[in-house]
Amino acid sequence: MKSAGIARWLAAGAVTAVALAAGATGRGPTHPADARAAATATEKPAPPRDHPEGFGAIARGGEGGCVLLVTTLSDGGPGSLREALSAQGPRIVRFAVAGTIALQSRLLVTSGRVTIDGASAPGKGITLLNHGIQFRGDCDDIIVRDLRIRVLTGGAEGDALLFWGNDGATVERVLVDHCSLMWATDEVFNTWGRVRDLTCQWSIIAEAQLPHSKAWLSGVGSDRISIHHCLFAQNADRVPKLEGGVYDVVNNVFYNWSNNNAAKLEAGAKVNLVGNSFIPGPQSAPSKGCVFPAGAERGTKVYLAGNVGPFTPTGREPQWPNVTAYDRVGGAWVEHRPAPEVFRSERPFVAPAIVAQPASAAYDLVLERAGARVRDADDARVVEDVRRRAGRVGKGRAVASAPGSRMGIGWSP
């Protein structure tokens, strides 16, 4: 749609400002266009509650572009979120409405330089129901902030957020901040193909639907990914699964994975695990550990420091007992705990600085602050389950279909 798409928004009165101040991300190198944008700015996007950190802190989003105002909760048409995301060119999407957008299909974004500013919505904010958002192709400089996404359908395409650098394209410079993502039928959070320089921070990733129930997958083309101060709860598997590149995983809370399906590190991944809390729940198998590397022949390595886990209750104990590897011998899997030293890195992999706390302090901060700026009943329930060491994997479907559920719109069994 390019400039014609934005022109239609102007004609419809949906654009409230056409220039934005520099500094939308609050951090990262100065871009040549920043000074020009600042000189003509009339409006700034809402400031983030927490400073962008990690590899994705350099994401510019739509700074310097148009503000597209969402004025309806309809799935499509003038003033809708779908129409705003189908536009091209630098843009910040803001909301004049609050409530639930019941999507009839997933939202597809193929043009970057976009900020989805859920913090701008009045009242209780914005929830996307039924489907999630896919960013595909050469789709760079993306900021997604303060959204709740509740996926109820979609099968193998039912991700809450999918960043897909397909067919030789690259998705890069991405910041996901203070979002609440639940009930995916595929992965809740997925980076596939070539994806670079991404941060997910202060977000909730929970209750991926059974039978798949996978929290996070980053495929072999992913690199320079930061995951910090997030809550992963009630997901059966891939909590998270990281392949191929460099990952900085700091100060997260991982709760109630199924059996031995917590952090899986494969295909040459280089992973820092620092100050996280791995908390087994009713369906976990704590005796098996919580970190599972594979692919020694491809150079998979993990650096661990200060993590609370099944064998490190304070985070000050030696970390390696939490790490388990498996070999397939004949038709059976053979467990090695602790894992062979070939997987251990004595030094952290280079990554942008993140202001980190000891795992116990980060645990309190994450339970207090992760997720969208206004928590709904499901956010509150998930956090309370973590505090009480209660709940079960994949509970979201049952809650969504329960009488009186706030998320029942669009539900089909």
C-alpha positions in Angstrom: 0.0 0.0 0.0 3.0 2.3 0.6 2.2 6.1 0.7 -1.2 5.5 -0.7 -2.2 3.6 2.4 -1.1 6.4 4.7 -2.8 8.9 2.4 -6.1 7.1 2.9 -5.6 7.4 6.7 -5.0 11.1 6.3 -8.2 11.5 4.3 -10.2 9.6 6.9 -8.9 11.8 9.7 -7.2 8.9 11.4 -3.7 10.5 11.5 -3.3 12.8 14.5 0.3 13.7 13.9 2.8 13.4 11.0 6.1 13.8 12.8 7.5 12.2 15.9 10.4 13.1 18.2 13.5 11.0 18.1 14.2 8.7 21.0 11.2 6.5 20.9 13.2 3.6 22.1 15.2 5.5 24.7 18.4 3.8 23.9 20.8 2.8 21.2 22.9 4.5 18.6 21.8 7.8 17.1 20.5 7.5 13.6 21.1 10.3 11.0 17.3 11.1 10.7 16.8 11.6 14.4 17.8 15.3 14.4 15.6 16.1 11.5 12.7 14.3 13.0 13.1 16.1 16.3 13.3 19.5 14.6 9.8 19.1 13.2 8.1 16.9 15.9 4.7 17.7 17.1 4.0 14.6 19.2 6.0 11.8 21.0 4.9 8.3 21.5 4.1 7.4 25.1 7.3 6.8 27.1 8.1 3.2 28.1 7.7 2.2 31.7 11.0 0.4 31.6 14.2 1.3 29.7 14.7 -0.8 26.6 17.6 -3.1 27.1 19.3 -5.9 25.3 19.9 -6.6 21.6 16.6 -5.1 20.6 17.0 -1.8 22.4 18.2 -0.3 19.1 14.7 -0.8 17.5 13.4 2.6 16.2 9.9 1.5 15.6 7.9 4.1 13.7 9.8 7.2 15.1 9.8 10.1 12.6 6.7 8.8 10.9 2.9 9.2 11.0 0.6 8.5 14.0 -2.2 6.3 12.9 -5.1 6.3 15.4 -7.2 3.2 15.9 -10.8 4.3 16.5 -12.7 1.0 16.3 -12.6 -2.4 17.8 -13.7 -4.0 14.5 -11.6 -6.6 12.9 -11.1 -4.5 9.7 -12.1 -1.4 7.8 -11.4 2.3 8.4 -9.8 3.1 11.7 -9.1 -0.5 12.5 -5.8 -2.0 13.8 -5.7 -4.3 10.7 -5.8 -1.3 8.4 -3.1 0.5 10.3 -0.8 -2.4 10.2 -1.3 -2.9 6.5 0.1 0.5 5.8 3.7 1.0 4.8 6.3 3.5 5.8 7.3 4.7 9.3 4.2 4.8 11.6 3.2 4.7 15.2 -0.2 3.0 15.8 -2.0 4.4 18.8 -5.5 3.7 20.2 -8.4 6.0 20.9 -10.5 3.0 22.1 -10.0 0.3 24.7 -11.4 -3.3 24.8 -11.2 -6.5 22.9 -10.6 -6.8 19.2 -12.0 -10.2 18.1 -9.8 -11.1 15.1 -11.2 -13.2 12.3 -7.7 -14.1 11.1 -4.2 -13.3 12.2 -2.7 -9.8 11.6 0.0 -9.8 9.0 2.7 -7.1 8.9 5.1 -7.0 6.0 6.4 -3.5 6.3 8.6 -2.5 9.3 9.3 0.9 10.9 6.2 0.4 13.1 5.4 0.9 16.7 2.2 -0.6 18.2 1.7 1.5 21.2 -0.9 -0.3 23.4 0.0 2.0 26.3 -1.9 4.8 24.5 -5.2 3.0 24.9 -7.5 4.4 27.5 -9.0 2.5 30.4 -8.0 -1.2 30.6 -6.1 -1.2 27.3 -6.3 -3.5 24.3 -6.7 -7.3 24.0 -6.4 -9.2 20.7 -8.6 -12.3 20.8 -8.6 -15.5 18.7 -5.4 -14.8 16.6 -2.0 -13.1 17.0 0.4 -11.0 14.9 2.9 -12.2 12.3 5.7 -10.0 11.1 7.1 -11.4 7.9 9.7 -10.7 5.3 12.2 -7.7 5.4 10.3 -6.2 8.3 12.7 -4.1 10.5 12.5 -1.7 13.4 9.4 -3.1 15.2 8.2 -2.1 18.7 5.2 -3.9 20.3 4.2 -2.5 23.6 1.5 -3.1 26.2 -0.8 -5.5 24.3 -2.6 -8.5 25.6 -2.9 -11.3 23.0 -5.2 -14.3 23.7 -5.0 -16.9 20.9 -7.9 -19.3 20.7 -7.5 -20.9 17.3 -5.1 -21.3 14.4 -3.5 -24.8 14.8 0.1 -24.7 13.5 -0.3 -21.0 12.6 -1.6 -20.1 16.0 1.3 -18.1 17.4 0.7 -15.0 19.6 3.7 -13.3 18.1 5.7 -14.7 15.1 8.7 -12.9 13.6 9.6 -14.7 10.4 12.4 -13.8 8.1 11.4 -16.0 5.2 12.7 -16.6 1.7 16.1 -14.9 2.4 14.5 -11.9 4.1 15.6 -10.7 7.6 13.5 -9.4 10.5 15.8 -7.3 12.7 15.7 -4.7 15.5 12.7 -5.7 17.4 11.5 -4.7 20.9 8.5 -6.4 22.6 7.8 -4.7 25.9 5.2 -5.3 28.6 3.0 -7.6 26.6 0.8 -10.5 27.9 0.7 -13.4 25.5 -1.4 -16.5 26.2 -3.1 -19.6 24.9 -1.3 -20.1 21.6 -2.0 -23.2 19.6 1.6 -23.3 18.2 4.3 -21.3 20.0 3.4 -18.4 22.1 6.5 -16.5 20.9 8.3 -17.6 17.7 11.3 -16.3 15.8 11.8 -18.2 12.6 14.1 -17.8 9.6 16.5 -14.9 9.8 15.7 -12.8 12.9 18.3 -10.5 14.5 18.6 -8.1 17.4 15.4 -8.8 19.3 14.5 -8.1 22.9 11.4 -9.4 24.7 11.3 -7.7 28.1 8.8 -7.5 31.1 6.2 -9.7 29.4 4.0 -12.7 30.3 4.2 -15.9 28.1 1.7 -18.3 29.5 -0.7 -21.2 29.1 0.1 -22.4 25.6 -2.8 -24.7 24.7 -2.6 -28.4 24.9 -1.7 -30.8 23.3 1.1 -28.7 21.7 1.7 -26.2 24.5 5.0 -24.7 23.5 6.2 -21.4 25.0 9.0 -20.0 22.8 10.9 -21.3 19.8 13.8 -19.5 18.2 15.1 -21.4 15.1 18.6 -21.7 13.8 18.4 -18.5 11.9 17.8 -16.4 15.0 20.7 -14.5 16.5 21.3 -11.8 19.1 18.2 -12.3 21.1 17.6 -10.9 24.6 14.9 -12.3 27.0 14.8 -10.5 30.3 12.4 -10.0 33.2 9.6 -12.2 31.6 7.3 -14.6 33.3 6.9 -18.0 31.6 4.1 -20.0 33.3 2.1 -23.2 32.7 3.7 -24.1 29.3 4.4 -27.7 28.7 7.5 -27.4 26.6 10.1 -25.1 24.9 10.5 -22.9 28.0 12.3 -21.7 25.9 13.9 -23.6 23.0 16.8 -21.7 21.5 18.8 -22.7 18.5 21.7 -21.4 16.5 22.7 -17.9 17.6 23.6 -15.9 20.7 21.0 -15.5 23.4 21.0 -13.5 26.6 18.5 -14.8 29.1 18.4 -12.8 32.3 16.2 -12.4 35.3 13.2 -14.4 34.0 10.8 -16.6 36.0 10.0 -20.0 34.5 7.2 -21.9 36.3 5.6 -25.3 35.8 6.9 -26.8 32.6 5.9 -30.4 31.9 8.2 -33.2 32.9 11.8 -32.4 31.7 10.8 -29.8 29.1 12.3 -26.5 30.4 15.1 -24.7 28.7 16.3 -26.5 25.5 19.5 -25.2 23.9 20.3 -26.8 20.5 22.0 -26.5 17.1 25.0 -24.5 18.2 23.2 -22.0 20.4 25.4 -19.8 22.6 23.3 -19.0 25.7 23.8 -16.9 28.8 21.4 -17.9 31.6 21.9 -15.4 34.4 19.8 -14.7 37.5 16.7 -16.7 36.4 14.3 -18.6 38.6 13.4 -22.1 37.4 10.5 -23.1 39.6 9.1 -26.6 39.1 5.3 -26.8 39.4 2.8 -29.7 39.8 3.6 -31.1 36.4 7.4 -30.7 36.4 10.1 -33.3 37.1 12.6 -31.4 39.2 14.9 -34.4 39.6 15.7 -34.1 35.9 17.1 -30.5 36.2 15.9 -27.5 34.1 18.5 -26.8 31.4 18.8 -29.3 28.5 21.6 -28.7 25.9 22.0 -30.8 22.8 24.2 -30.7 19.7 27.7 -30.6 21.2 29.1 -31.4 17.7 27.7 -28.0 16.5 29.1 -26.1 19.4 26.1 -25.6 21.7 27.3 -23.8 24.9 25.7 -22.4 28.0 27.0 -19.9 30.6 25.2 -20.1 33.9 25.4 -17.7 36.9 23.1 -17.0 39.8 20.1 -19.1 38.7 17.6 -20.5 41.2 16.6 -24.0 40.1 15.8 -27.5 41.4 19.4 -28.0 42.6 20.3 -24.4 43.3 17.7 -23.1 45.8 19.5 -19.9 46.6 21.3 -19.3 43.3 24.6 -19.3 45.1 25.3 -23.0 44.7 27.3 -24.6 41.8 25.1 -24.3 38.8 26.0 -27.3 36.7 23.8 -29.9 38.5 20.7 -28.2 36.9 22.0 -29.1 33.4 21.0 -32.5 31.9 21.9 -34.0 28.5 20.4 -36.9 26.7 21.9 -39.4 24.2 19.8 -41.8 22.1 21.2 -45.3 22.5 19.4 -48.0 20.5 15.8 -47.1 20.9 16.1 -45.4 24.3 17.2 -42.1 25.7 20.0 -42.1 28.2 20.2 -39.3 30.7 23.4 -37.6 31.8 23.0 -35.3 34.8 25.0 -33.2 35.2 25.6 -32.8 31.5 29.1 -33.3 29.9 31.5 -30.4 30.4 31.6 -29.9 26.6 28.4 -27.8 26.9 29.8 -25.5 29.6 31.1 -22.0 28.8 33.3 -20.5 31.6 32.7 -16.9 30.3 29.5 -15.1 29.3 28.8 -14.5 25.6 29.0 -10.8 24.6 25.7 -9.0 24.8 24.5 -5.5 25.6 24.3 -4.7 29.3 21.0 -5.4 31.1 20.4 -4.0 34.6 20.1 -7.3 36.5 19.2 -8.3 40.0 19.8 -11.4 42.0 17.3 -14.1 41.1 15.2 -13.7 44.3 14.8 -9.9 43.8 14.1 -10.3 40.1 11.4 -12.9 40.9 9.5 -10.3 43.0 9.9 -7.6 40.3 8.7 -9.9 37.5 5.6 -11.0 39.4 4.8 -7.4 40.3 5.5 -5.7 36.9 5.5 -8.1 34.0 2.8 -8.0 31.4 0.6 -5.2 30.0 0.2 -2.0 32.1 -3.3 -3.0 33.2 -3.5 -6.7 34.1 -6.7 -8.5 33.3 -8.2 -11.4 35.3 -6.1 -14.0 33.5 -2.9 -12.1 34.1 -3.7 -11.9 37.8 -4.7 -15.6 38.0 -1.5 -16.7 36.4 0.7 -14.6 38.7 -1.3 -15.9 41.7 -0.8 -19.5 40.5 3.0 -18.9 40.5 2.9 -17.4 44.0 0.9 -20.4 45.3 2.7 -23.0 43.2 -0.6 -24.0 41.8 -2.4 -24.3 38.5 -1.7 -26.6 35.6 -0.2 -26.6 32.1 -2.4 -25.3 29.3 -5.1 -24.1 31.6 -6.1 -21.3 29.3 -8.6 -23.1 27.1 -10.6 -24.3 30.1 -10.7 -20.8 31.5 -11.6 -19.2 28.1 -14.7 -21.5 27.7 -15.8 -21.3 31.3 -19.1 -19.5 32.1 -18.5 -15.9 32.9 -15.0 -15.8 31.5 -14.0 -12.3 30.3 -12.3 -13.8 27.3 -15.2 -15.8 26.0 -15.8 -13.6 23.0 -15.2 -15.5 19.8 -14.7 -18.8 21.6 -15.5 -22.0 19.8 -14.8 -25.5 21.3 
